Amino acid sequence: MKEKLFISLLACILGMTAAYPQARIILPDSSQITTNPDSLDLLPRQAPEDHEPGLQPDRQAGQASHLDHLLHDHGAEADSLRRLARMTIWKIDARTGNRLPAVSDTLLHNYQQSVLPDGQSVAMGFLAPLGSPAFSKIFTDRPETEQFIFNNAYYLYLKDPEKVLFVNTRVPYSRLSYNRSAPKQTREERFEARMTSNFGKKLNVGLDVDLINTRGYYNSQAVKHNNFSLFGSYLSDRIEAHAFMNLGSVTNAENGGITNEQFITHPDSIQQSFTSTGIPVKFTNTWNSLRNNRFFLSGRYNLGYVETPADSLHKGRGLFVPVASIGVSSQFTQQHRRFLSYDTAFVSVEGVEMQRIDQFYANRFYEGAVDDSIRFTSMKNSVSLSLREGFKDWVKFGLTAFLEHDLRNYSMRDSVGPGMIRHRESAVTVGGVLNKQQGDNLLFNIRADLGLLGANLGEFRAMGDVETGFDIAGRRTTLSAQAYVKNLKPKYLEENYYSKYFRWNHDFGDIRRVYVGGKLYIPFTNTTLSAGVENLQNFIYYNKDKQIAQESGNIQLLTARIEQNLRLGIFNWDNQVVYQTSSNQEVIPVPTLSVYSNMYLKTKIVNELTLQLGVDAHYHTKYFAPGYEPALLQFYNQREKEIGEYPIATAYANMHLKQTRFYIMYYNVASQFLNPKEYFSLPGYPVNPPVFRLGVSVNLHN
């Protein structure tokens, strides 16, 4: 079936390539450059790959001046699309419709790590299978809690309008990627495809496919993801429009973790032969399933004037200069979560007969097999007004104001009576963005929003970052600072939840967060230093009893990070070290030291094949890493088992030939040499045993 799907998609791609050879590009020229609401990294303007008529030369220079830093942050010095100088890529701010320059997802360097869950941060916690629930053990890397709180465990894989890479391209472009592990009976597979083409200069349409099928190396850990996304954009002088639609589903078999860690730590002590799938687990025939459907549409109308060049050779080719923009956007979201178990065989626990899965939970709020379900819908509509940066020399910044209305509906099974519990709420938010993204010496981005009416009355965010730089011997050193102040309302599901094993009704206080930090990049030594401190009050978490709770006191969290890349000929050694300290480890547990180290040889063979050959490892000190509760689909703060001080290492060969990237790796290689074997990511959840993985990604374009 997968082979037929692959062949069908390939045929479609070839058909698009043949049918639309004259597709063209229009360079995005948004002067309102803002960041993701939960990101503090400045996004410099993207340099155009070639000159388009109508793009002002000074704007070209302003865009190019900061491209080096953007590429440094993303490791984009090696990109399999580098030779294709006919494509522009950007993201979008869903509230305002502003375009945010982005780099492609076709990087060559460390491509093999990008397909692993533990490759998404210096230290990750996850259940082992590709596509399983995960979280970053680096606290500052975690996103803000979503309204539908069950989505947070799958944040690495979910699609939304602000993550999609919009494209304008002169030639039809497609990318096919396939990653898998062996052997067949425990195989993990991921197939990704992107197909996009311009229809004239203004209209682009594309399709993204992301399919994950994991059988799991441990019993009852199969994972399946299906994501299909359509996206498109229409860009002209006056009108900018973007559309996005995603149909997504996740099915995750749950086993509650293994029952005896000696099967991993001391396998020789087990007086029988076994494979990883034969290790006993807490329960079987149990699943978490999620559905995520998103529909998004935004449009902006630009107000401005046509500036006629003084050069007589260009008469009749006036340049449209946008002065202001009026924007509207709508986003409809449907989300559904179900926790279901057929593990209903009866067992006797201290003389009491109960279903097998029930023995792991203190409370049972209804009888019979567990079947919890909850639905959530959200309808967001916003209007915005923007003043564009740089339409005159004296206009040194851009300004955007927006107004948003969000109508939310919840429906969940009543754990006491029959039927469903329903709740409806609305929220009105007003906000704005003040930024400067042109020039060399000072860039800033300040964003604020305030809840005016409804469920988020009094909610407040003010976020800002500033960047400056200076050239030394022709190389640019950059210095940036970030800060935010947040007063966040608890989510409805954090205060109200009904299920078989857990039920709560709380009236939590507002969560208050204050952060300040900075970053310094030194090009001469290829070093990046960053540090930040955050104070949190009324932090919401899941305690050792797996119950949701709120800590009323203040918690201070300090994070310091150093990234040091060393080069000597073809020898390379990249290192990231993160130091964290929490004033309350029972509420916010973090490892004191987390390290990612990657040692490799990188060279070209006969000027065609790029080879990266090396070994890397993720490591962190021991700490009480959060546990995972399937019935809640949340991570909780356990105090029974410390995890850490064990490297999860990979030996790999990563290669690039023309438009093709491919790799082969041996995952968890350190466990072949170290004893005792303690390759746990979370309590009760070991990572996959040593296994070969391989993958290939092909870019198809004219």
VOGU-3710 file (C-alpha; in Angstrom, 3 decimals, decimal comma):
1> mkeklfisll> 0,000/0,000/0,000  2,787/2,431/0,915  4,640/1,633/-2,308  1,477/2,410/-4,328  1,036/5,701/-2,475  4,652/6,626/-3,147  4,309/5,861/-6,872  1,029/7,820/-7,106  2,541/10,902/-5,475  5,591/10,678/-7,701
11> acilgmtaay> 3,343/10,555/-10,772  1,454/13,636/-9,557  4,697/15,515/-9,041  5,987/14,700/-12,501  2,646/15,748/-13,947  2,765/19,116/-12,176  6,323/19,657/-13,362  5,343/19,034/-16,964  2,113/21,025/-16,843  3,390/24,259/-15,314
21> pqariilpds> 6,876/25,016/-16,584  6,242/28,776/-16,702  5,410/29,300/-13,028  6,907/32,521/-11,657  7,827/34,090/-8,350  6,900/37,292/-6,569  9,111/38,186/-3,643  7,324/38,831/-0,351  7,894/42,426/0,688  6,141/42,684/4,010
31> sqittnpdsl> 7,499/45,482/6,132  5,786/44,169/9,220  8,111/41,501/10,506  6,925/40,016/13,796  7,653/36,814/15,654  5,568/33,874/16,762  3,662/34,919/19,913  5,540/32,347/21,993  8,972/32,937/20,460  11,508/35,571/21,438
41> dllprqaped> 13,887/35,067/18,518  14,071/37,990/16,125  13,440/36,921/12,565  15,604/39,018/10,247  14,320/39,898/6,837  15,087/37,310/4,195  17,440/38,334/1,411  16,020/37,936/-2,077  17,831/35,374/-4,160  17,643/37,468/-7,297
51> hepglqpdrq> 16,465/40,949/-8,172  12,816/41,409/-9,043  11,593/44,552/-10,792  9,941/46,841/-8,289  11,963/45,803/-5,238  13,739/48,826/-3,861  17,550/48,475/-3,733  17,746/49,827/-0,176  15,258/47,223/0,967  17,344/44,537/-0,720
61> agqashldhl> 20,396/45,682/1,220  18,459/45,804/4,481  17,228/42,263/3,959  20,647/40,883/3,080  22,443/42,464/6,005  20,907/40,091/8,539  20,712/36,905/6,483  23,983/35,538/7,850  22,649/35,558/11,406  19,421/33,887/10,327
71> lhdhgaeads> 21,365/31,130/8,602  23,630/30,747/11,633  20,643/30,171/13,916  19,274/27,471/11,637  22,512/25,848/10,519  21,576/26,686/6,953  25,075/26,956/5,518  24,265/23,654/3,812  20,846/23,522/2,196  19,730/21,133/-0,517
81> lrrlarmtiw> 17,802/24,019/-2,131  20,742/26,469/-2,059  21,206/26,215/-5,814  17,519/26,873/-6,479  17,590/30,673/-6,456  13,975/30,935/-7,563  12,056/30,289/-4,365  10,983/32,466/-1,424  9,710/30,995/1,858  7,897/32,622/4,777
91> kidartgnrl> 5,556/31,978/7,688  2,513/33,992/8,691  1,178/35,656/11,828  -2,330/34,219/12,113  -3,762/37,286/13,862  -2,424/40,008/11,584  -1,569/38,277/8,314  1,995/39,642/8,470  4,611/37,594/6,645  7,635/36,363/8,604
101> pavsdtllhn> 10,767/35,352/6,660  11,777/31,725/7,176  14,414/29,267/6,014  13,641/26,049/4,178  13,324/22,675/5,905  15,891/21,115/3,578  19,022/21,443/5,732  21,842/18,983/5,145  23,785/19,383/8,372  22,559/16,857/10,975
111> yqqsvlpdgq> 19,638/15,804/8,786  19,658/12,414/10,533  18,957/14,048/13,907  15,957/16,005/12,595  13,907/12,807/12,239  14,365/11,668/15,865  12,204/12,792/18,813  15,314/13,321/20,934  16,827/15,441/18,169  14,312/18,247/18,739
121> svamgflapl> 16,056/19,642/21,834  19,230/19,225/23,860  17,231/16,981/26,216  13,830/15,448/25,428  11,408/13,265/27,341  9,341/10,872/25,212  7,870/7,369/25,267  10,307/5,854/22,707  8,269/5,461/19,491  8,394/8,079/16,769
131> gspafskift> 5,215/10,158/17,051  4,639/9,439/20,750  3,960/12,118/23,425  7,025/14,223/24,188  8,237/17,326/26,033  11,496/19,249/26,255  13,482/18,890/29,463  14,793/22,406/28,779  12,035/24,455/30,411  12,466/27,564/28,253
141> drpeteqfif> 11,965/25,451/25,106  8,422/24,468/26,070  5,497/26,179/24,329  2,632/27,841/26,155  -0,222/25,534/27,186  -2,928/25,266/24,532  -6,644/25,685/25,187  -7,073/22,009/24,272  -4,497/20,832/26,793  -4,152/17,328/25,320
151> nnayylylkd> -2,403/18,740/22,261  0,687/19,755/24,212  2,007/16,183/24,349  2,075/16,085/20,518  3,391/19,597/19,861  6,243/18,238/17,727  3,863/16,810/15,139  0,726/18,960/15,013  0,140/21,371/12,149  -1,201/24,911/12,423
161> pekvlfvntr> -1,187/28,038/10,245  1,767/29,633/12,028  4,018/26,600/11,398  3,350/26,103/7,695  6,005/27,309/5,257  4,330/29,313/2,485  6,162/29,385/-0,837  6,452/31,369/-4,032  8,403/29,578/-6,724  9,224/30,057/-10,382
171> vpysrlsynr> 9,327/26,305/-10,955  7,038/23,590/-9,583  8,716/22,109/-6,544  8,231/18,828/-4,704  9,994/17,065/-1,871  9,596/13,397/-0,928  11,048/12,029/2,325  10,948/8,510/3,698  12,469/7,344/7,000  12,326/3,887/8,516
181> sapkqtreer> 13,920/1,529/10,989  14,361/-2,234/11,033  13,287/-4,987/11,610  9,868/-5,231/9,965  7,902/-6,500/12,981  8,847/-3,420/15,046  9,349/-0,968/12,200  8,954/2,799/12,484  8,122/4,662/9,267  7,537/8,280/8,352
191> fearmtsnfg> 6,598/9,495/4,891  6,507/13,225/4,129  5,684/14,944/0,862  5,392/18,559/-0,238  4,133/19,609/-3,665  3,731/23,251/-4,588  3,536/25,351/-7,731  2,813/28,901/-8,789  0,044/29,617/-11,283  1,295/32,906/-12,651
201> kklnvgldvd> 3,168/35,442/-10,543  0,546/35,889/-7,849  -1,031/32,536/-6,953  0,669/29,590/-5,237  -0,981/26,336/-4,172  0,595/23,441/-2,298  -0,031/20,136/-0,543  1,737/18,695/2,516  1,444/15,046/3,578  2,890/13,667/6,827
211> lintrgyyns> 2,264/9,998/7,678  3,779/8,173/10,675  3,310/4,442/11,222  5,129/2,988/14,223  4,667/-0,583/15,424  6,845/-0,028/18,490  9,792/-1,875/19,984  7,838/-2,530/23,183  4,466/-4,163/23,603  1,335/-2,047/22,978
221> qavkhnnfsl> 3,173/1,068/21,798  1,998/1,432/18,200  1,556/4,999/16,922  -0,170/6,254/13,801  -0,338/9,850/12,527  -2,164/11,047/9,423  -1,786/14,697/8,431  -2,966/16,159/5,137  -2,605/19,903/4,569  -3,522/22,239/1,736
231> fgsylsdrie> -2,024/25,719/1,651  -2,015/28,625/-0,742  -1,256/32,300/-1,119  -2,176/35,143/-3,455  0,161/38,119/-3,484  -0,273/41,328/-5,432  0,478/44,978/-4,782  -2,911/45,585/-3,215  -4,058/42,177/-1,964  -2,282/39,558/0,155
241> ahafmnlgsv> -4,231/36,407/0,976  -3,289/33,118/2,673  -5,263/29,912/3,165  -4,522/26,739/5,105  -6,477/23,561/5,795  -5,288/20,566/7,816  -6,996/17,252/8,528  -5,045/15,394/11,193  -5,420/12,350/13,415  -3,278/10,565/16,000
251> tnaenggitn> -3,763/7,088/17,442  -1,389/6,058/20,237  -1,478/2,617/21,877  -0,752/2,940/25,602  0,970/0,378/27,835  1,521/2,404/31,028  5,260/1,633/30,938  7,191/-1,562/31,598  6,623/-3,360/34,911  10,227/-4,387/35,628
261> eqfithpdsi> 13,183/-2,171/34,747  15,632/-5,072/35,157  14,646/-6,240/31,681  16,595/-3,158/30,526  19,178/-2,517/33,242  20,228/-6,122/33,957  18,900/-8,356/31,183  21,321/-11,144/32,197  19,483/-11,482/35,506  16,326/-12,558/33,675
271> qqsftstgip> 16,497/-16,335/33,494  14,958/-16,558/30,046  15,505/-15,261/26,539  13,319/-12,375/25,444  13,000/-9,523/22,956  11,931/-5,950/23,680  8,355/-6,766/22,695  8,310/-9,528/25,319  8,993/-7,196/28,266  5,880/-7,105/30,534
281> vkftntwnsl> 3,892/-3,844/30,494  1,172/-2,518/32,794  -1,769/-2,755/30,406  -2,696/-3,524/26,810  -5,561/-2,874/24,386  -5,664/0,772/25,465  -5,503/3,836/23,216  -5,387/7,592/23,151  -6,700/9,106/19,939  -6,833/12,731/18,843
291> rnnrfflsgr> -8,280/14,519/15,875  -7,192/17,993/14,830  -8,869/19,802/11,950  -7,908/23,406/11,225  -9,237/25,810/8,614  -7,607/29,215/8,198  -8,080/32,163/5,849  -6,533/35,625/6,010  -6,470/38,635/3,729  -4,899/42,091/3,701
301> ynlgyvetpa> -5,614/45,095/1,542  -2,663/47,438/1,112  -3,118/51,195/0,904  -0,338/53,092/-0,801  0,877/54,928/-3,847  2,848/54,300/-7,023  6,309/55,823/-7,106  7,603/56,470/-10,634  11,390/56,145/-11,010  13,240/59,230/-12,228
311> dslhkgrglf> 15,113/57,079/-14,738  13,393/57,611/-18,072  14,266/54,064/-19,081  11,824/52,786/-16,445  8,832/54,953/-17,275  5,598/53,028/-16,983  7,103/50,618/-14,454  6,242/52,459/-11,271  6,881/50,871/-7,896  3,907/50,390/-5,576
321> vpvasigvss> 4,801/51,560/-2,069  2,495/50,167/0,670  1,734/52,711/3,395  -0,881/50,911/5,475  -2,828/47,645/5,452  -6,262/46,498/6,565  -6,434/42,810/7,408  -8,996/40,190/8,397  -8,498/36,532/9,357  -10,655/33,592/10,407
331> qftqqhrrfl> -9,613/30,294/11,935  -11,916/27,377/12,755  -10,526/24,518/14,855  -12,097/21,122/15,640  -10,326/18,929/18,192  -11,354/15,638/19,766  -9,658/13,348/22,280  -10,725/9,846/23,319  -9,183/7,512/25,906  -10,436/3,959/25,411
341> sydtafvsve> -9,455/0,594/26,895  -10,495/-2,976/26,170  -8,134/-4,282/28,870  -11,158/-5,490/30,827  -10,009/-8,883/32,121  -10,848/-9,104/35,838  -8,080/-9,399/38,426  -8,171/-9,651/42,209  -6,394/-6,875/44,121  -6,385/-7,344/47,902
351> gvemqridqf> -9,514/-9,446/47,571  -11,354/-6,940/45,388  -12,318/-7,923/41,841  -11,657/-5,197/39,281  -10,777/-4,739/35,652  -7,058/-5,092/34,958  -6,471/-1,450/34,063  -8,440/-0,206/37,110  -5,790/-1,489/39,541  -3,449/1,348/38,559
361> yanrfyegav> -5,873/4,121/39,592  -7,108/5,183/43,027  -10,495/6,490/41,843  -13,197/5,173/39,502  -15,978/7,681/38,864  -18,080/5,392/36,683  -18,319/1,621/36,197  -17,537/-0,393/33,113  -14,799/-0,090/30,539  -12,994/3,238/30,376
371> ddsirftsmk> -14,207/5,372/27,492  -13,495/9,064/28,069  -14,087/11,579/25,314  -13,949/15,335/24,983  -14,565/17,689/22,059  -13,417/21,240/21,559  -14,145/23,793/18,846  -12,871/27,318/18,420  -13,900/30,017/15,979  -11,478/32,958/15,872
381> nsvslslreg> -12,035/36,129/13,874  -9,709/39,110/13,894  -9,275/42,465/12,188  -6,035/44,411/12,026  -4,681/47,748/10,874  -0,997/48,184/10,030  1,276/51,121/9,329  4,147/49,851/7,186  7,758/50,398/8,072  10,031/52,243/5,654
391> fkdwvkfglt> 7,556/53,672/3,142  9,362/56,959/3,792  12,895/57,411/5,057  11,641/59,042/8,242  9,270/56,138/9,056  11,646/54,034/11,122  9,232/51,451/12,518  6,068/49,516/11,743  2,910/49,488/13,845  0,030/47,003/13,882
401> aflehdlrny> -3,137/46,924/16,001  -5,613/44,014/16,068  -8,897/42,967/17,637  -9,758/39,273/18,019  -12,878/37,378/19,067  -12,671/33,686/20,007  -15,800/31,540/20,547  -14,998/28,214/22,274  -17,164/25,152/22,902  -16,359/22,169/25,124
411> smrdsvgpgm> -18,191/18,875/25,471  -17,081/15,922/27,642  -18,522/12,777/29,153  -20,160/13,259/32,541  -18,463/10,960/35,052  -21,473/11,081/37,439  -24,667/11,151/35,396  -25,570/10,147/31,844  -24,982/12,387/28,879  -22,398/15,081/28,236
421> irhresavtv> -21,236/18,173/30,093  -21,147/21,219/27,823  -19,543/24,606/28,234  -19,338/27,674/26,000  -17,148/30,719/26,473  -15,897/33,628/24,430  -12,888/35,881/24,642  -12,169/39,308/23,172  -8,546/40,359/22,833  -6,981/43,624/21,685
431> ggvlnkqqgd> -3,308/43,965/20,925  -0,563/45,485/18,874  2,928/45,108/17,454  5,609/47,804/17,299  8,738/46,824/15,425  11,773/47,890/13,453  13,255/45,284/11,136  15,190/47,398/8,650  18,686/48,722/9,148  21,915/47,431/10,632
441> nllfniradl> 22,369/48,868/14,101  19,134/48,390/16,005  16,200/46,030/15,460  13,325/45,546/17,877  9,984/43,820/18,123  7,448/44,587/20,847  4,145/42,741/21,023  1,314/43,105/23,546  -2,232/41,836/23,938  -4,928/42,337/26,555
451> gllganlgef> -8,098/40,371/27,291  -11,023/42,817/27,279  -14,114/40,635/27,677  -15,126/37,091/28,443  -13,025/34,179/29,642  -9,726/36,002/29,235  -10,705/39,255/30,928  -7,535/40,633/32,473  -5,175/38,281/30,625  -2,116/40,199/29,506
461> ramgdvetgf> 1,080/39,584/27,531  3,881/42,028/26,775  6,833/40,569/24,910  9,844/42,299/23,478  13,202/41,633/21,933  15,936/43,901/20,677  18,989/43,124/18,583  22,077/45,084/17,711  25,357/44,182/16,097  28,703/45,442/15,005
471> diagrrttls> 31,270/44,365/12,448  34,778/43,359/13,454  37,171/42,606/10,610  34,229/42,161/8,272  32,406/39,680/10,511  29,237/40,549/12,372  28,889/40,045/16,105  25,292/40,205/17,311  23,872/40,949/20,731  20,200/40,552/21,587
481> aqayvknlkp> 17,984/40,825/24,653  14,542/39,413/25,314  11,905/39,942/27,978  8,238/39,278/28,652  5,584/39,842/31,274  2,550/37,547/31,209  -0,601/37,343/33,286  -2,343/34,205/31,996  -5,808/32,903/32,769  -6,063/29,172/33,585
491> kyleenyysk> -7,488/27,136/30,708  -11,019/25,807/31,146  -9,803/22,187/31,108  -7,228/22,974/33,788  -10,071/23,975/36,098  -12,802/21,551/34,963  -12,335/17,948/33,887  -14,451/14,771/34,104  -13,334/11,204/33,323  -13,329/7,709/34,808
501> yfrwnhdfgd> -10,124/8,031/36,816  -9,749/11,789/37,294  -12,190/14,542/38,095  -11,657/18,078/39,312  -13,291/21,475/39,699  -10,910/24,260/40,654  -10,854/28,026/40,788  -7,203/28,726/40,064  -5,567/32,125/40,192  -3,891/33,844/37,268
511> irrvyvggkl> -0,456/32,550/36,277  2,175/35,287/36,347  5,453/34,954/34,446  8,291/37,462/34,145  11,364/36,693/32,043  14,511/38,550/31,004  17,422/37,156/29,029  20,063/37,833/26,411  22,178/36,218/23,704  25,635/36,946/22,270
521> yipftnttls> 26,972/35,463/19,034  30,747/35,654/18,444  31,611/34,729/14,845  35,392/34,448/15,339  35,069/31,514/17,719  31,689/30,325/16,397  30,272/30,700/19,906  26,781/31,561/21,086  26,203/32,462/24,732  22,741/32,970/26,193
531> agvenlqnfi> 21,210/33,253/29,638  17,828/34,062/31,126  15,977/34,124/34,415  12,246/33,714/34,938  9,966/34,188/37,917  6,721/32,189/37,965  3,813/32,571/40,364  0,686/30,398/40,546  2,276/27,837/38,244  -0,074/24,973/37,290
541> yynkdkqiaq> 1,348/21,446/37,207  0,474/17,787/37,873  1,736/16,577/41,248  3,082/13,193/42,374  -0,499/11,953/42,840  -1,200/12,813/39,193  -3,649/15,507/40,267  -3,582/18,988/38,796  -2,366/21,581/41,309  -1,241/25,180/41,582
551> esgniqllta> 1,818/26,487/43,417  0,944/29,876/44,883  4,523/30,782/45,759  7,175/32,252/43,509  9,542/29,974/41,607  12,771/31,227/40,055  14,276/29,422/37,086  17,744/30,221/35,744  18,880/28,933/32,356  22,326/29,436/30,784
561> rieqnlrlgi> 23,378/27,970/27,456  26,581/27,817/25,435  26,874/26,602/21,869  30,429/26,005/20,729  31,304/24,650/17,299  34,915/23,690/16,578  36,449/23,193/13,132  39,857/21,839/12,083  39,958/20,854/8,450  37,370/18,150/7,909
571> fnwdnqvvyq> 37,109/17,500/11,676  34,100/19,088/13,413  32,943/19,057/17,002  29,640/20,780/17,838  28,540/21,160/21,446  25,536/22,556/23,276  25,543/22,760/27,057  22,536/23,956/29,067  22,644/24,719/32,787  19,305/24,987/34,642
581> tssnqevipv> 18,373/25,551/38,236  14,876/25,671/39,739  14,096/27,046/43,172  11,360/24,411/43,550  12,268/21,080/41,969  9,043/19,471/43,197  6,985/21,847/41,046  9,347/22,512/38,120  11,919/19,692/37,995  14,795/20,252/35,564
591> ptlsvysnmy> 18,165/18,545/35,047  21,056/20,668/36,272  23,194/20,000/33,208  22,133/18,896/29,717  24,592/18,273/26,898  24,417/17,546/23,201  27,763/16,701/21,590  28,338/15,834/17,946  31,769/14,798/16,645  32,091/14,182/12,914
601> lktkivnelt> 34,103/14,378/9,734  32,627/16,476/6,943  34,022/16,487/3,437  33,168/16,331/-0,241  33,935/13,349/-2,422  34,728/14,146/-6,086  32,982/17,520/-5,634  29,540/15,894/-5,786  28,876/13,809/-2,681  28,884/15,602/0,674
611> lqlgvdahyh> 29,660/13,201/3,514  29,108/13,776/7,232  30,368/10,797/9,246  30,253/10,846/13,021  28,738/10,022/16,372  26,594/12,212/18,636  25,070/11,898/22,078  22,401/13,461/24,305  23,141/13,456/28,039  21,773/15,055/31,186
621> tkyfapgyep> 22,397/14,724/34,889  20,075/12,677/37,058  16,863/14,240/38,293  13,277/13,284/39,046  12,120/13,417/35,453  8,347/13,743/35,013  6,311/10,582/34,597  3,664/10,034/31,964  -0,025/9,403/32,707  -1,938/7,954/29,700
631> allqfynqre> -5,407/8,576/31,182  -4,623/12,310/31,344  -2,278/12,475/28,361  -0,079/14,632/30,595  3,341/14,520/32,258  3,336/14,652/36,064  5,986/15,301/38,728  6,936/11,933/40,216  9,383/11,622/43,143  10,243/7,918/43,027
641> keigeypiat> 12,759/7,407/40,227  15,653/9,561/39,012  16,502/9,488/35,316  19,756/10,542/33,665  23,542/10,247/33,563  23,302/7,937/30,579  24,145/8,946/26,984  21,702/8,248/24,174  24,229/8,020/21,346  23,981/7,555/17,588
651> ayanmhlkqt> 26,610/6,576/15,023  25,686/7,873/11,597  26,611/8,643/8,016  24,744/11,611/6,542  25,123/12,311/2,807  23,999/14,689/0,077  24,181/14,135/-3,664  22,775/16,843/-5,933  19,066/17,093/-4,916  19,065/14,072/-2,606
661> rfyimyynva> 19,770/13,743/1,106  20,133/10,312/2,698  21,502/8,812/5,890  22,058/5,581/7,779  22,417/5,475/11,560  22,803/3,046/14,428  20,633/4,397/17,225  21,393/3,901/20,947  24,853/2,570/20,170  26,206/3,373/23,662
671> sqflnpkeyf> 24,099/0,611/25,212  26,309/-1,919/23,412  29,250/-0,870/25,595  27,863/0,505/28,886  26,588/-1,436/31,896  24,213/-1,271/33,572  22,006/-0,291/30,649  19,830/2,604/31,775  18,576/4,082/28,526  15,370/5,502/30,005
681> slpgypvnpp> 13,834/8,742/28,807  11,073/8,715/31,458  10,355/6,445/34,427  9,100/3,128/33,033  9,740/4,216/29,447  13,088/3,142/27,930  14,066/4,557/24,557  14,242/2,174/21,626  16,903/-0,565/21,861  19,902/-0,444/19,493
691> vfrlgvsvnl> 18,557/-0,347/15,952  19,523/0,667/12,430  17,598/3,518/10,816  17,807/4,968/7,335  16,146/7,738/5,386  16,116/9,593/2,099  14,763/12,988/1,004  14,581/14,040/-2,655  13,884/17,522/-4,034  12,198/17,533/-7,437
701> hn> 12,276/20,718/-9,490  13,338/21,924/-12,908
//
